[in-house]
């Protein structure tokens, strides 16, 4: 069973020049950047890996962006960054920490409000990245300024820049046949460069045994693929100003539009009036370039100069059948990605990740083998509103409130149980690793930063951990950012989900100093079992851990359970159903040797009084 973290939230950003999202100076000089030093300078690696190991985190989801590898231009790879990356992974291996590489992106690129792809990809498609704000093509922290609305960055998924780029990347061959980049179909051009950049990463790391494999892409988005009516929001309502897809296209060509604005309500977003957008009549496209979707016959101006939507269901059907992003576009991409990586590293495990609210594609015998299902899940109400109530949550499937601690616990467990079931039933029995979950530490208007009382954060994170344990899942927590700050959090879009903050480190001699909500995050778990787990539970209030497993007669090695000294500073008492055990306090490990006399084995750990 694997426990770990995402390393690191701030890896989305350049290290040189220092590029947190709130900084506008030099923001558009996207070719002259460096990610050497992300997640941290090599000379600081011992400190951070020692801390992570002490907290029981021995598995990492290591963030690497396409921009970090190929920022200088198409086919120009940052060799210094690749050498740095190799050295960081070597250092992780020295601490017994293994990992998989996450080609991370959010809403395509830093220049469309997220991170991931190099800025030149947008320019290659014809976009002028300096005009996204005025045209409503994206909301970007650097050009919006502070205060930046909480969690608004994700609304870029439905805006012109990101939606266009993802449509080109996954479905350009079908839906943008007129669009070519340097003479090559846009989809082939973009995917070829993406695969090439990740092959460079694989080549740099393929000799390192601590590298387990590669994620295909963080949170891939469908763009416009599957939209039934471009004149409607199609249920994808954004916070703030939310143009329809057709309005987005028209705005990008410099035509002002009156659009609905939305704000966060109690459990869902609600209308907040209408706003005029792009009254300056700026264009989102470079001089001499037209809107891609106008070129491909989706819309045009009529004889009187009025925008007219010609094909409202353009992206809904292809070759006479309903479009399925997951089946028709993500799955072929994932198979191509797996083949590209395995040209360099044949042993690599491939981590499959699709829209977390929907089932993954049905995997068949002709699809890539040796895969892991790696979905994401968050306590939505806590994440979006940055508030915690032990008695209220939101069902992410029904989008309805759930009341009562017990009902919430069952609902969360059921949601994560769906992921595990989907891996088994739809992905040929693939194991499931929850690749992202976590909580914002700046909840409740950052009260804890003034009082030092993180009780609410502990309760919120513990509630998520209980759901993970109920489903016996491996997981990597979002996230550990070594340069987190009290003012700007993880340095990206005003998010603050790092379990470590150096500004809160009061005692450099204490490995736990600077940690946040560690009582919820650092908890017992079976690191290795001589069989199959059946049930596990950690009750934080009592510091009691219970585990049941059925042994495998072919396994002679003992079971190893991580038991953190943080939870049991005065030691602990162990009760076992059979066999014998030994306690290694220095290594924070309980070693258990069962007997073969019974099928089910039980272990209970409780604090020594």
N, C-alpha and C positions, 0 to 999 in steps of 0.2 A: 504494500500500500504506500502510495507516494504522497508526501506533503511538501509543499514548496511555495514559492512566490514568483510573481512576475518581476523581472529585473530589466529595466526600471521604467517607471512612468515618464521620467524626464529623458529617456533614451529616444523619445520622439523628436528631440530638438537638437540643433547643432551645439557642440561644445565650444566651437570657435568660428566666428565670434559668438560669444554667449548669446543664445537665441531663445529665451523664454517668450511665450506667445504675446505677452503684453508689450514687448519692446518693438517699436516701429522702425527705429534707426537701422538702416541696412537690411530691412526685412526682405526687400525684393532682389537683393544681390544673391540669388539662390545658387549660383554656380560656385561662388567663392566661399564655401563653408567647409567645415570639418566636423565629423562625429567622433574623432579620436578623443577618448576620455569618457565616452558613454558606454556603460553606465557610470563609471568612475575612473579616475586616473589609475594606471597600473600600480603605482606606489601605494595606493590606498586599498588595494584588493584584499590583502591579508586581513585588515580590520573588518571589512564588510563580510567576507566569507566566514571568518571566525564567528562573527555575531550570528549570521544565518544558520550556521551549523549548530551553535549553542541553542538556538531556538527550535531545533528539530527540523529545519527546512533543508532537505538534502536533494531536492529536485527543483530545477528552475525552468521557467518559460522565459527565454532570453530574447529580448526585443532587439530586432535588427530592421531598419527601414531600408526600402529601395533607395531612397534619397541618400542615405549614408554611404551606399556603395557606388552609386552612379550619378552623383549630383552635378559633376562638371560638364556633362553632356553625354549624348548617346554613345555607348560603347567605351566611355572613358571611366575606368574603375579606380577607386581610391585604394591604392595598394598599401598605403600607410595604415588606413583603417582596417584593412583585412589582416595585416600583421598584428595590429593591436588586438583585434578580436580573437585571433588565435592565442595570443599570450594570456588574455583574460580567461579564456576557457581552460587553458592549461592550469592556471592558478586555481580555478574552481575544482578541477580534478584532484589537486593536491589536498583538498579538504573533503574528499569523498563526495563531492556534489556533482550530480549528473544533470543533464538539461536537454531540452529541445529548443530549436531556433524558431522564433515567431517572426515571420516577415510582417511587421506591424503596419497597419494603416488605419486611419479614421477619416471617413468622408473624403477619401482620395489623397489629399495633400495638405501641407501647411498652408498653401495659398488658396485653398478652398475651405479653410476653417478647421483642418484636422492635422494630419501628418501622413507620411508614407511615401508617395510618389515624388520624384524630382519635379521641380518647377517647369523644366523644359518639356515635360509631357503635355502640360496644358497649352504651352505655346505651340507645340507641334500640331495640336488639334485646332489651332487658330485663336485661342483665347488670349485676351489682354488681362493678365492677372492683376493689374493695377486699378481696374475699373469694376471689380466684383461688388464692392459695397454699394456704389451708386446704382448699379443695374440690378441689385437684388440677387445676383448670381451666387453670392455666398455672404455669410456674416463671419468676419475674421477679427479675432481679438486685437491684433496689432493695429488695424485700421479703425476698429470700433472704439477702442479705448476703454478705460475703466469708469464705472463698474461694469463688468461683463456679465450679462444675465446668466444665472446658474443653469447648467446643462443645456444651453441653447445651441451649443456647437453641433449637436446631432441633427438639428433641423436642416443642416446643409445637405443631408441625404436626399431631400426632395427638391433642392434648388438646382439651378441650371448647370453650374460648373461640375459639381460632383455627379449629378444624375447623368449628365452627358458623358462624362469620362467613363463611368462604370458601364453605361450602355455600349459605348464603343469597345471597351476592353472585353466584355463578355459576349456581346451580341452584335458587334459592328458588321460582321460578314452578312448577317441577315437584314439588319435594319439601317445600315449606313453604307450601302454598296458604292455610293458615289464618293465616299470619303476615303482618300488615300493620303498617306504620310510618306514623303520621299519615294513616291511611286508604289508603295506597298499598302494593301488593305489595312485600315486603322487597327482592327482587332489583331491582325498578325503582327503588326509593328509593335504594338504595346505589349502583347504577351511575349513576343520574342525577347524584348529587352528585359522584361520582368524575370523570365526564366534565366536569361543570361546572367543577370545580377545575382540571383540566388544560387546559380551554379558556381559563381565566384566565391560565395560564402562557403558552399559545400566543399569546394576545392581547398579552401584555407583550413577547414576543420576536419576533413575526412580521416585524418590519421589519429584523431583523438577519441579514445574509447568512451569518454564521458558524454559524448554527443549521441543522443538516442535517435533523433530524427528532426523532422521539419514540419511545421504547420504550413498549410497551403497559402493562407492569407487571413489576417485578422479581420473578422466581421465583414466578409464580402457583401457588398450591396448590389441590388438588382438594377439600380438606375431606373429607367423608364420601362424596363422589360416587364410585361404583364399588365401595364396600365390599361384599364378598359375604356377610359374616356379622358382624354387630355384636357378637356374643359372643366373637369371636376377634380377635387382634391383626392378622390379615390381612397378616403379614409386615412391618408398620410398627412394629418394635420401637423403643422409645425408650430412651435412657439414663436411669438412675434409675427412679423409680416409673412404671410403664407400664400404666395401666388400659386395658381394652378399651373400645371406643366406648360400649357399653352401661354398663359400670361408670362411665365418665366422666359419662354423663347422670344416673345414679343419685347419684353423688357430688355433682353440682351441685344436686340437690334435698335434700341434707343427710343422706344415708344413708351411714354408714361402709362401706368396702369393703376387703377384703384383696387386694392387687394384687402382681403380680410386679415385682421391681426388677432392673435390668440394669446391667452395667458393661462398659467397653471391654476386649475380649480382645486377642489378638495380631492377628488380621485381621478379627474380627467381634465383635459384642456377645454377652455370655454372661449367663445367669441368675445373680442374686446374692441369692436368697432372696425371701421375701414380706414385705410391710409393710402395716400398717393405715393407711389414709388417711381423713382427716376425722372423727376421733373427737370433734371439737368440735361436729359436726353443723351446721356453717355452710352457708348456701346461696349459690350463685354468682349467684342471680337477685335482682333488686330486690324489695322488699316488694310483694306483690300481683301479681307476675309468676310464671308457671309456666315450666318447661322447654319450650322451643319444640318439641322432638321428642316430648314427652308430648302437647302440644296437637295435634300433627299425626299422632297415632295410632301412633307408633313403639313406645312402651312405656307402661305405667301401673302403678299399684298394684292388687293383687288385693283381694278382700274382706277378707283378713287383714292388709292393709297391707304385703304383700311385693312388691318391684318385680318386674315380669314383662315380658320382652321379647316384644312381640306380632308384630313383623315384622322378623326378623333380616336379611333380604335387601332391606330397604326401599330402599336407595340403589343397588342393583345393576342394576335394570331400570327402564325408563321407556317407556311406550307399547308394551310387549311386546318390547322389544329391549334387549340388553346396553348398559349405559351406557359411553360413551367420553368421559372428561373433555376430552381434546384436541379431538376432532371435534365433540362435541355442545354443549360449553359454552365452552371457550376460544376456538374459532374464531369463533362468533357474537359473542362479546365483543370480540375483536380487530377484527372488521369494524366493529362499532359505534364502537369507539374511533377507528379510522382516519377514519370519517365525521365524528365529532365534532371531531377535530383539524383536518381539512381544511375544515370550515366556516370556520375561522379562518385557517388557513395551507394553502392548496391545494397548495403545492409540497412539503409536508413528507414526508420518507421515514418509513416506519413500521417499527420494529424489532420483529421477532416473537420471542417468548421463551416456551418451554414447559418442561415437566419435562426437564432436561438428560439424563436417563438413557433417555428414550424419544423415538421419532421425532416430529417435528412433525406437525400435521394435514396432510392432503392439500389443497393449495391449488388451486382451480379458477378458470376464467375469470370467474366471478361474484364472486370474493373481491377484497379490496383489492389494488391493484397498487402498484408502486414500494416494494417491501419489502426488508428485509435480515433474514437469520436471525442472531440474536444469542444463542447458547447460552452456558452457563457450564461450566467444567471446572477441576477441581483435582486435584493429586496427593493422593489421598484419605488415604493413610497419613500423609503429612507434615502435612496439615491437621488431622486428627482427633487423632493421637497427639502432635503437635508434636515429632516426632523424624524424623531423616533417616538413611537408609542407602543408599549407592550401589548396593547389591546386592539390596535387597528392596523390593518395591512390591506394591500390591493392584490386581488387575484389577477395575475398577468395574462391569463387566458380569457377570462370572462370580463376583465376590466371592471370589476365590481368590488366594493369594500368587503372585507372579512373582519368579523369582530370576535374578540376573545382569544386569549393566549393559546388555548388548546386547539381551537379551530385554525389559527394561523400556523401553528406547528404542523398540523396535519396537512394543511394546504401546501406549505413549503416542501414538505417531504414528498407529497404526491407530484409536485412539479418536477423535482429532481429525479423522482422515480421514473417519470416519463422519458427523461434523457437516457437513463440506463437501459430502459426497455427498447428505445429506438436504436441504440447501438447494437443490441443483441438481435432485434428483429429485422432491421432495415439495412444494417451494415455487416451482415454475415457474422454475427457474434462478436463484433469488435468491442473491446473494453472501452469504458467511458472514463475520461479524466475531465473534471470540471476545470476548465482552463482559466476562467476568470470569475471571481466573486469578491465582494468586499463592501466597505461602508465609507461614507465621507466623514472624516474626523472633524471637519469644520461645521458640523451640524449645530443647530440651535444657536445660530449667530456667533459661533466660535466661543461659546461660554467656557468650554473646558480649557481654552488657552489662557484664560484669566484666572480661573479657579483651581486649575490642576486636577479637577474631578472629571475623570473619563468614564464614570459609571454608565452613562447612557450609551456611549460607544461600545463599552464592553457588553452590555446587554444586547445591543443590536447585532454585533458580530457573533456573539454566542448563539443567537437565534438562527443565524445562517449556518453556523458550524453544526448545530444539532440536526439540521436537515441533511447535511452532508454525511454525518455519521449514521443517520437512520438508513441511508442508502449504501453505506459501505463504499463511498466513492473516494478515489484519489483526487487531489485538487492542487491548484496553484493560485494563491491569494493575490488579488490586485491591491496593492503593489508595494515594493520597497524602492523608494527614491532617495538616494543618499544625499541629494541637495534640496530636499523638501524645506520649505520655509513657512513660517507662520503667516506671512503676508500673501505669498503667491502659491502656496501649496506645492503641488508637484511640478510647478512652473509651466503648466499647460492648461490653457482655457479655464483657469480658476478652479481646477479640480484639486482635491486634497484627500487622497485615499491611501497615502503612504503610512505603513505601520511604524515608520521610523522618521524622526525629525531631529537633525543635529542641533537645532536651536533649543530643543527641550532636553538636551543631554547635559545634565547637571554634574555628573560624576564620571569622568573619563575612565576611571578604574573599574566601573561597573558595566559589564557587558550588556545589561538590560537597560541602562540609562539611555533615554531618547526613544525608547520603544513606546508604542501606543496600543492600548487595549490588549496587552500581552496576555493577560489572564484568560482572554477568550481565544487568542490566536495560538498560543503556545500550550498545547494540551497533549495528554497521552494518546498514542495511536500505535497499532501494530506495524512495525516497520517491515517485518518478515514473519510469515506464519508457516508452520509445518502442516498446511492444509488450507481449508477454505473458510473464511469468516462467515458467521451466521448472524451475529448481532454485536453491536458495540454502542456504548453510551457513556458520555462524560457529563456528570452533573456538577456544574461549576459551583453552585452554592455550597455543596458538600465536599467538593474536590474528590468525588468518587468516580472511578472508572470501572466499567464492566465489559467483558469481552467473552464471546462464545465462538468456538470454531470446531469444525469437524476435521480430524486429521487425515492426512494422506499417508497410507502405509508405506509408500515408496520413498517418503522423505525421512531421512534420519537426522537432519540438522535440527537444532532447537529453534524455537520461536523467539523473536526479539521484539520487545515492546519499548518504545520511547517513553520514558517517564521523566518529565522535566523537573529539575530541582526548583524552578520558579514556582511550581504548584505545590511542591512538598519540601519547603525549606528545612523542616524538622524531621524529615524522613517519612516513610510510609509503611503501611502494613499490607501484606499480600495474602490473599486467600485463594487457593487453587482446588479444583475438583479432584485432581490426582497429580501424580508426578512430583517433580521438584523444581526449584527455581534458585537463582542467585541474583543479587542486586549489585549493579555496577554504578555507584553514585557518580563517579568521576565521568564515566561515559554516558550517563543518564539512560541506561539500558537495563531492563529486566529481562533476563534470559530464562526461558521456561522450557523444560523438557517433560513432555507428557509421557504417559504410559500407553501401552496398546490395549489396555483392558477395557476401555470404554470408548464409544464413538465420538461423543461430544465432550469438549473440554471447556472449563469455565475459569476465568481469572477475575478477581476483584481487587482493586487497589483503593485504599483509603488513607487519609493522612494519619500520621502518628500523633497522638494527643499527649 
